[in-house]
Amino acid sequence: METEFHKPGWRSLCGWACLFALIALASNMVDPDRLDPAHHTFIFLIGTLGIWRYSNAITHYLRGMYFLHWRFPQIRRAVEKMGDAALPSHMYMVVTSFRIPTETTFKVYRSVFRELQQLPVPSTIIASIVEKADENFIKQLMREEITDRDDIQLVIVRARGTGKRDGLAHAFRALSRRMPVEDAVVGVVDGDTIMLPGCIERAVKLFAYMPSVGGVTTNEFCEVEGGRMMREWHAMRFVQRHINMCSMSLSRRVLTLTGRLSFFRASIMTEPEFIKDVEADFLAHWRLGRFQFLTGDDKSSWFSLMRAGWDTFYVPDSHTLTVEHPPDNNFFRATRQLMYRWYGNSLRQNFRATRELGWSRLGLFASYVLYDQRISMWTCLVGLTGSIVAGLFLGIQYLLIYLFWILLSRTLVCLLFFLTRHPVHPLYPFVLYYNQIVGSLMKVYSMFHMDQQSWTRQKTTLGNSNDFDAGLNRWTSKMMLVSSIAIFFAVISALLDISQL
């Protein structure tokens, strides 16, 4: 896959050489006495907090690599021995499109038609669209791509354009009316996701081998319409996603069934409760009251499956290429908007999952990961905040040591990414650190403003008819955020005092 999407060349090699030179330069700026374990400030460098955070990252990485290079190949070999008997008796593909450029829509539907053309089972495409022009375009494309296959049908569902959840619910009800057979499988693909050859077959065969699995998600690569930093930021996130998905799949507890492309048992998707969860999911919050989820349909489908007792899984050899359209030309504004949406969805489902599912359903490791997500947003900020404060009041060496440590540690982490079979660029250490710091800030803000939501493609917002309740919610959210920040700085001050004892 690396040679297809991100061919390494002289520019990449020069970039790595410059990065290593920068690390060497930073190391020369550090006072060697500060790296002496006998020095009283050594606790500042390798405290228990750092050991805990890196042990979590190492655990995820080792679990992920074990799954990717040993456990999953065993599963794949067993599935391939089943041959075509592992294929479903009928394949459904639900495709949702809204405000997607025509060129991207063409690539997406062409990939769907070509995949089904090669799949030796009857198939049905359910296209959830808004504009009439898309309907004519899709029908024409199908006539060009589907040949000598009378068992492949197209169903058009006209959505109201009020949001992705609404469009999905209309498509799922259209699926239910067709009364799919018991072993049928449904793929749900977003309007900006291109399936690469063999994607469907590799994914759907796993359902026959693992009867406890209700939904699977796939391995994503990306094609970004933006600048270099935006492209590498997205690509780096997909590497992190790949590692975490592999790690969680070892426990069959993948924590989201990605909305870009996931596959489900048809018997699950025709259940009224599942459709209701996707269409009108909500959170009952102790302070903010009850409010609906505007985005995050992938989290809702995951929660519905987990509540019903199904396992979830990741298929690392089923590949897709997502076409990313940043919501803004400015890197900082675009990434903040995206992270605000993503992390807000994750936190809303995080609190509900731990409360309603519990460790007995989630399992010990998945429960620990969910609880850790609430803590990591603060711990990622400890090093930066502490080093700035220490640099201002105790000496600039604290800040220099921190900068050297960030360069060294993030570079080592990114070098480990080479084993993931995803492309790795010398800019990754910088976008990784940016993602950790800015992402933590967005998580902290989102945690105290869970009722505030937006979708970067469709400008949907959540209204509140009661002005008093809305004002009270805003006021209490700001007060709790400020109080938490004050406590955070108090903890930083205490840690600095301890390091000087």
Secondary structure, DSSP 4 states (H G I P E B T S, - for coil): -HHHH----HHHHHHHHHHHHHHHHHHHTS-GGGG-TTSTTGGGTS-HHHHHHHHHHHHHHHHHHHIIIIIHHHHHHHHHHHGGGGS-SSEEEEEE-SS--HHHHHHHHHHHHHHHHHSSS-EEEEEEES-HHHHHHHHHHHHHH--S-TTEEEEEEE--SS-HHHHHHHHHHHHHHT---TT-EEEEEETTEEEPTTHHHHHHHHHHH-TTEEEEEEEEEEEESS-HHHHHHHHHHHHHHHHHHHHHHTTTB-S---TTEEEEEHHHHTSHHHHHHHHH-EEEETTTEEEE-SS-HHHHHHHHHHHTT-EEEEEEEEEEEEEE--SSSSHHHHHHHHHHHHHHHHHHHHHHHHHHTHHHHH-HHHHHHHHHHHHHHHHHHHHHHHHHHHHHHT-THHHHHHHHHHHHHHHHHHHHGGGGTS---TTHHHHHHHHHHHHHHHHHHHHT-TT--B-SSS--B---S-HHHHHHHHHHHHHHHHHHHHHHHHHHHHHHHHHT-
